[in-house]
């Protein structure tokens, strides 16, 4: 039987990048003690989109932490948006998440189209947390 956790949300959490820019992340956590494997979804289309929010809530309900992050220069994130230049921001986000007490140290990413491209862009930076 799958877990059925209540969900806690932390909205518009500022995640610092190496150049001082802060990216906005909404964090969905199972309401329970401990640390959890984490799913990261980065998007230029708004981390408040109904489908993404529903997926994040469903993941947290089933025992995963979930982070929805607006890409640089989009929606609630600072900076200037440049399409497909997501590698360093993705890596910095992995490192930030991996050091949170609610993260088990294991991060997976999800998304398609641009949400898939950001995964490829950050992978060569080889965060020890990205699985």
Residue pairs with C-beta under 8 A, 6 or more apart in sequence:
2 62
2 63
3 30
3 61
3 62
3 63
4 61
4 62
5 30
5 31
5 32
5 60
5 61
5 62
5 63
6 30
6 31
6 61
7 28
7 29
7 30
7 31
7 57
7 60
7 61
8 28
8 29
8 30
8 31
8 60
9 26
9 27
9 28
9 29
10 26
10 27
10 29
11 26
11 27
12 24
12 25
12 26
12 76
13 24
13 25
13 26
13 27
14 22
14 23
14 24
14 25
15 22
15 23
15 24
15 25
15 69
15 92
15 93
15 96
16 22
16 92
16 96
17 23
17 72
17 79
17 88
17 89
17 92
18 88
18 92
21 72
21 77
21 78
21 79
22 77
22 78
23 69
23 70
23 71
23 72
23 77
23 78
23 79
23 89
23 93
24 47
24 69
24 70
24 75
24 76
24 77
25 47
25 67
25 68
25 69
25 70
25 93
26 47
26 48
26 53
26 56
26 67
26 68
26 69
27 65
27 66
27 67
27 68
27 102
28 56
28 57
28 59
28 60
28 65
28 66
28 67
28 68
29 36
29 60
29 65
29 66
29 102
30 36
30 60
30 61
30 63
30 64
30 65
32 63
35 101
35 102
35 103
35 104
35 105
36 63
36 64
36 65
36 102
36 103
36 104
37 63
37 64
37 65
37 103
37 104
37 106
37 107
37 108
38 64
38 65
38 66
38 67
38 97
38 102
38 103
38 104
38 106
38 107
38 108
39 56
39 59
39 64
39 65
39 66
39 67
39 107
39 108
39 109
39 110
40 66
40 67
40 69
40 93
40 94
40 97
40 107
40 108
40 109
40 110
41 47
41 52
41 55
41 56
41 66
41 67
41 68
41 69
41 109
41 110
41 111
41 115
42 69
42 70
42 71
42 86
42 89
42 90
42 93
42 109
42 111
42 115
42 118
43 49
43 52
43 68
43 69
43 70
43 71
43 74
43 111
43 114
43 115
43 118
44 70
44 71
44 74
44 81
44 83
44 114
45 74
45 114
46 70
46 74
46 75
47 53
47 68
47 69
47 70
47 75
47 76
48 75
52 68
53 68
55 66
55 110
56 66
56 68
57 66
59 65
59 66
60 66
65 102
65 103
67 93
67 97
69 77
69 93
70 76
70 77
71 77
71 81
71 86
71 89
71 118
72 78
72 79
72 80
72 81
72 82
72 86
72 89
73 79
73 80
73 81
73 82
74 81
84 117
84 121
85 121
86 117
86 118
86 121
86 122
87 121
87 122
87 124
87 125
88 122
88 125
89 122
90 118
90 119
90 121
90 122
90 125
91 122
91 125
91 127
93 122
94 107
94 122
94 125
94 127
94 129
94 130
95 127
95 129
97 103
97 107
97 129
98 105
98 107
98 127
98 128
98 129
103 129
105 129
106 129
106 131
107 127
107 129
107 130
107 131
108 130
108 131
109 118
109 119
109 122
109 130
111 118
111 119
122 130
123 130
